[in-house]
Amino acid sequence: MRRILLAAALLTAMVGLSQVSAQPDPEVFKLMRPAMRVIGSSPGVLAGNPSVQKELKMDDDQIKAVKEKVPAAGFGGGRFGKGKGEFTEEQKERMTKFMDKLGQLKDTPEDKLEDKIREVFKDEIEGPTKEVEKILKPEQMTRLRQIARQQGGPSAYLSPENAKDLKIADDQKKKLKDIADELQKDTMALFQGGFSPETREKMQMLNKEATEKATGVLTDEQKSKWKELTGEPFAVQFGGPRPK
């Protein structure tokens, strides 16, 4: 099964949110998916993932440099405390700050939302990426940017950069948005049902199905262009040991 960075990161955020807020603001909560998509698909964040490091053939010195010099983004790196679904106090504090920043996005027009996310979370997006550029070789950075483009599920095609490069038409944007909105609705319903060991698998399946629908919206020419922009498909893995 294809694992999408957004699905795992969003699930982690949901668990953390349940531990810092018993009743999250629905208007703020619905902004979590687009914010996580933008932050989680940035090269700087992806470079800290062990499976991505292996794909880039990073050596021990590079891995050590990323760990020491690249600031973690978001609420805590996408891992559960001690593997038991519990956040550490530091992660809970970061989640609270993350939600405070999400609150700044309320009432932002949809067509300006991504730009606003990049403004509010500028440090979380640009800081890690700049540090990674100093560590990786040019060819590694090229592959990292390809992997970054692949993240985000059905919303990946709607990012300003990708939509421009793919020449996504207005009618396609509407179809893609409808697919993304349906996924958002299903995700929220899943979370309201409570967290369980099956939640991650269900979220991954929802993302997989929505991504397949979104890909079906593209023309053959756009699909070919997308392959050129993203290189070989890569499934980001989570929870495994750091590569040696």
Buried (B, 14 or more C-beta within 10 A) or exposed (E): EBBBBBBBBBBBBBBBBBBBBEEBEEEBBBBBBBBBBBBBBBBBBBBBBBBBBBBBEBEEEBBEBBEEEBEBBBBBBBBBBEEEBEBBEEBBBBBBEBBEBBEBBEEBEEEEBBEBBBEBBEEBBEBBBEBBBEBBEEEBBEBBBBBBBBBBBBBBBBBEEBBEBBEBEEEBBEBBBBBBBBBBEBBBEBBEEEBEEEBBEBBBEBBBBBBEBBBEBBEEEBEEBBEEBBBEEBEBBBEEEEBE
